[in-house]
Amino acid sequence: MASAKTHSTGEEMTGQDDESRTAMMTEGTPRESSSGSTTRDVWIDGSFVDQSEARISVFDHGLLYGDGCFEGIRIYNGRIFKLRSHLERLYASAESIRLAPSYDIDTLEQVTREAVERNGLSDGYIRVVLTRGVGTLGLHPFKCERSSAIVIADTITLYPDSMYTEGMSVIVAKRPRIPVDCLDPRIKSLNYLNNILAKIEAIDAGVLEAIMLNTEGLVAECTGDNIFVIKDGVISTPDTAAGMLHGITREYVMETVAPALGYSIEERPHRIEEVKAADEIFLTGTAAEIIGVSSIDRDQVGGGKVGPITAAMAAEFTRRVREEAAPED
Ligand SMILES: Cc1ncc(COP(=O)(O)O)c(C=O)c1O
């Protein structure tokens, strides 16, 4: 997967200078500020504005309490990969937290397409956010009169290309994944602190991703990716009962990519010892796509390189989303 990726997610923002983004507007193409950096049109609550003008109240409970939900979505060759699935997951997250979106799913789909077009993006990343809206300083979510919706379309840079060819090192986080009974990880909420604290463990250890166990010690997922394990030619992945985000890339890999290569994938519980003894490990996520793991806690996985099945899966994924028309369902 040594494609020329330029991404920026919530995790690895490109760090453009907001102050310098003075609009010189040409619809349908990215605009440049006076310093040459790209400035985007962001959709917020019904209109497109320059990103420097896209503001949310300090009284919004999305900011005050992480009360809201979001999606990260990829654009490949102008097609929005699994757009409908992402929006359905967004609306399911909203329903789980009893947040009433102010726009219906079809409107948000149309706005998302428009955001891609207006910003002249053929490859990139979209962030769709629903916040609880403006309320009082108390927790009460239903005192917030109207939820807000935001659509940002930009480019993205997550991991360096070398990690896709050499494999990435990960650790096992000491901090467990939040239990399903406390806050179901299926809800892609604005409250990512559980993942962020595990990510900080990874960064402190000099790597960029961490495997998270659930409170029973079973492997759940990574901070921003799902995990797959390969042993003796058999591919498996933790079952969703472990408590994880039901990844859209995970599902696409299980239902489309793996079968196309003649593999079926077992979903079952995994202990970390089994994962460490695997021949190959790969991670999946919208931003990461498919990436092989070369070591866990500094111990080599398999040969310490991206294994052959991982490479084949990544190549098949890339072919389907970049060379063919990426599915938008
Ligand atoms: C915690 C977590 N797990 C898994 C994933 C992968 O999910 P998807 O493939 O839908 O991007 C993500 C990315 O959004 C995530 O944040």
The ligand as a MOL file (V3000), in Angstrom:
LIG
                    3D

  0  0  0     0  0            999 V3000
M  V30 BEGIN CTAB
M  V30 COUNTS 16 16 0 0 0
M  V30 BEGIN ATOM
M  V30 1 C -11.9300 2.7500 18.0120 0
M  V30 2 C -11.9780 2.4420 16.5660 0
M  V30 3 N -11.9960 1.1590 16.1730 0
M  V30 4 C -12.0330 0.8180 14.8680 0
M  V30 5 C -12.0540 1.7900 13.8820 0
M  V30 6 C -12.1500 1.3850 12.4390 0
M  V30 7 O -13.4570 1.6220 11.9650 0
M  V30 8 P -13.7390 2.0230 10.4600 0
M  V30 9 O -13.2010 0.9190 9.6280 0
M  V30 10 O -15.2230 2.1300 10.3740 0
M  V30 11 O -13.0330 3.3000 10.2040 0
M  V30 12 C -12.0380 3.1390 14.2470 0
M  V30 13 C -12.0650 4.1840 13.2270 0
M  V30 14 O -12.9970 4.9190 13.1260 0
M  V30 15 C -12.0150 3.4790 15.6190 0
M  V30 16 O -11.9950 4.7480 16.0090 0
M  V30 END ATOM
M  V30 BEGIN BOND
M  V30 1 1 1 2
M  V30 2 1 2 3
M  V30 3 2 2 15
M  V30 4 2 3 4
M  V30 5 1 4 5
M  V30 6 1 5 6
M  V30 7 2 5 12
M  V30 8 1 6 7
M  V30 9 1 7 8
M  V30 10 2 8 9
M  V30 11 1 8 10
M  V30 12 1 8 11
M  V30 13 1 12 13
M  V30 14 1 12 15
M  V30 15 2 13 14
M  V30 16 1 15 16
M  V30 END BOND
M  V30 END CTAB
M  END
